Amino acid sequence: MIKIKAVIMAGGKGTRLRPLTCDLPKPMVPLLNKPVMEYTLELLQKYDITDVGVTLAYLPDNIEEYFSNKYGPLNIRYFVEDIPLGTGGSVKNAEEFLDDTFIVISGDAITDMNIKKALEFHKRKGSKATLVLKKEPVPLEYGVILLDREGKVKQFLEKPSWGEVFSDTINTGIYILEPEVLNYYKKGENFDFSKDLFPKLLRDRVPIYGYVTENYWCDIGDLNSYKETQFYMLDKNIDVHIKGKEIKPNIWIGKDTIVGKNVKITPPIFIGNNCEIEDGVELNSYSIIGDNCKIGTNSSIKRSILWNGVDIGENNEIRGSVLCDHVHTHKNVSIYEDAVIGTSTHLLSNASISSSVKIWPNKKVDDGTKVYEDIIWGTKYTKNIFGQRNISGHLNKEMTSEFASKLGGAFASAMGNKDIFVIGCNGSYGTQYLKNALISGIMATGAYVIDIKETLMPITRFAIDFFGAKGGIYVDTDYMDKDRVQIELMNSNGANIDRAKERKVENLLNRGDYPICGYRDVKVPLEINNFNIYYIKRNIEEIERYKSDGKKIKIVLASYAKEAIDIAQSMLDYMGVDIQGIDIIDTTTKLDDYVELMTNKIKKHKYDLGIILSGNGEQVWLIDSQGNIVNGHRYFLLAVLIMLKKGFKEKIIVPYHYPDVIERMTKKYDIETKRVKSDISSIMNETLKSAANKTKNQYNLIFDGILGTVTILDYMVKENVSLAKILEEIPDYHFIKRDVHCQWDKKGEILRKIIEDHENDNIEMFEGVKINDDRGWALILPHSEKPLFKIYAQGDSEEFAKELSIFYDDKLKEMVKNSTLET
């Protein structure tokens, strides 16, 4: 093998692994009683790579001390960062050591990849930077890479949303590099390989290739992967050296370990050195015991990991848990699935630790205590809490007061915890109780809360701007499922926070280490009753300019929520609209059924317009005098047409998946459009950027059902035109939507295969995969909350749009079927 050097990046804090890493750098976290980084060094030694640089940042002495004199054949040099430099900056820090081809590898991931084959690929291709890649069914937490048929990198994206996923091939963070690529940036500069260096190399057409390894690779990024990797090792599914003697198949027991009478051991099992397993103990499969541990009489351990020096009392029950160094439990203690007990914690007799509880180091749990939530810091929530536009779940299941309180604290900290935040909710008791818990969490950070009580979502957005707040929260109910609630988090513009801020909230929530203030800094919330009147008053000032004394428009008005009805009625009455009927829709009535009822009523009584407002006041369904239903993208087209006819001059923001007829409309008026990703945050924030003044025309029309309706009615009155006539001015277009179900872990693979199938066609990968044709296009977009793909097809004719949609519907279904059969 060609002689090369290696750089191990070992500066990680491992915040997502806490409390395992509270006082331990991530590369030192043990896998089968050896630090993760030790496996990396053994892999390098296997391929005769003896010159190794190690970049350090967090608790560097722990690593240097452990590996000092441990690897005689290896020449190890350490390079310590005083400030974070990013992956590229970290390696640049060791530049003096790197004079030829070198491999960069993580000290906190484990792999048994064939370095020789990867290096041969690198040299054969004449590559300046080779990325080692791996197939990953759900690639959201990684950098996604797209290769051409020769293995050259075509495109990559760090930690995409589902709409951005274009492959199931991910970046492992292992690179083979030529030293000249380090000339692209300066020493001491914060620089990242994926975000900074590789895009520059691509732009300069420097050869970058991807080597796809079939071997095992796992980034020990969270507690689940930490456990599962070790179970995988016990099954001998990864080619690494396991410490200790294998006395029977899949049973490893170290030196000087004593096993008592009637001990039941079910493989695979790992037990370290100098342990004492007392009589009657039951060690079930996938249990891992470190050095110098004692397991008391009649205790039972299953699928659990015990670090060094753990002392388990008699009659304990340990299930699916991790216990760090020197944890001591007394008799009759129970620890359940996914619990983590930090270093040097004592659990006294009859204590019970519930599932998913995290206990930070050096704590004490008293006799008989039942612990249901984390002690001091931590969380038991799933990492990805955001859906397509909000956080949702069932009341008192996923959405508990404990969760809401911690979410409030994490949100305030992510946004700026000494600032002002506005919060509102709909009128249900469940949302009010969650709102109060959110307020408690925000207050705990020292932030100031303005509680505007029961209101609508657009009014909460308005209040954020009104008070100059840093952000806001709205808590809503799913009106068809009263047990299901939704929480929307908003920025200082009143728009939903972007994905970067969502990740920050998720990370703070998972780590639980956001700052908590002292009692002197807790601020009493300001409660404002009837804030809705401020919204009505502000917007009536706008209405007054175009209030008409002409012919009154006869309408019927409905919503699932009384709050939406009351506010809309106040504004429509002021306009002089003739409201012929008001209906609060029964929550047992499906919206489609109610739309049909209203359509019949409008036709029968010859009303001019039917208006149905969503319960939160954000969306609107319009029904014209002829029974045409206007909602979704059709309502968007109507809003665009109204804006153009009213002389709107700003750039119009358009969701990527909407039909191209919008550009045909705006071109006629010489107005620019900008396509953005279809998530609510992107559309909202870009719309607000393009708003030239406080009237926010497009924003109000699209995201405020009441103001949107008022604006459309104003145009109808001033121009003395019916909604049906306005709709006739929208050019013909042919647009079809379909859904295809697909397992979560197959989405990335299928998207990659679609791109490969259409490699020579005109495709776009701005969001999902869009295949263009002379007569139209089809967009395949993975849904972010459901196991399915959305297919959007547009054609020059209805027939071709249908043909396109059916073709890709059949294609996806066949690919899903074949992928499932392969599994």
Buried (B, 14 or more C-beta within 10 A) or exposed (E): EEEBBBBBBBBBBBBBBBBBBBBBBBBBBBBBBBBBBBBBBBBBBBBEBBBBBBBBBBBBEBBBEBBEEEBEEBEBEBBBBEEEBBBBBBBBBBBEBBEEBBBBBBBBBBBBBBBEEBBBBBEEBEBBBBBBBBBBBBBBBBBBBBBEEEBBBBBBBEBBBBBBBBBBBBBBBBBBBBBEBBEBBEEEEEBBBBBBBBEEBBEEEBBBBBBBBEBBBBBBBBBEBBBBBBBBBBEEEBBBEBBBEBEEEBBBBBEEBEBEEEBEBBBBBBBBBBBBBBEBBBBBBBBBBBBBBBBBBBBBBBBBBBBBBBBBBBBBBBBBBBBBBBBBBBBBBBBBEBBBBBBBBBBBBBBBBBBBBBBBBBBBBEEEEEBEBBBBBBBBBEBEBBBBBBBBBBBBEBBBBBBBBBBBBBBBBBBBBBBBBBBBBBBBEBBBBBBBBBBBBBBBBBBBBBBBBBBBBBBBBBBBBBBEBBBBBBBBBBBEEEEBBBBBBBBBBBBBBBBEBBBBBBBBBBBBBBEBBEEEBBBEBEEBEEBBEBBBEEBBEBBEEBEBEEEBBBBBBBBBBBBBBBBBBBBBEBBBBEBBBBBEBEBEBEBEEBBBBBBEBBBEEEBBBBBBBBBBBBBBBBBBBEBBBBBEBBBBBBBBBBBBBBEBEBBBBBBBBBBBBBBEBBEEBEBEBEBBBBBBBBBBBBBBEBBEEEEBBBBBBBBBBBBBBBBBBBBBBEEEBBBBEBBEEBEEBBBBEBEBEBBBBBBBBBBBBBBEBBEEEEBBBBBBBBBBBEBBBBBBBBBBEBBBBBBBBBBEEEEBBBBBBBBBBEBBBEBBEEBEEEE
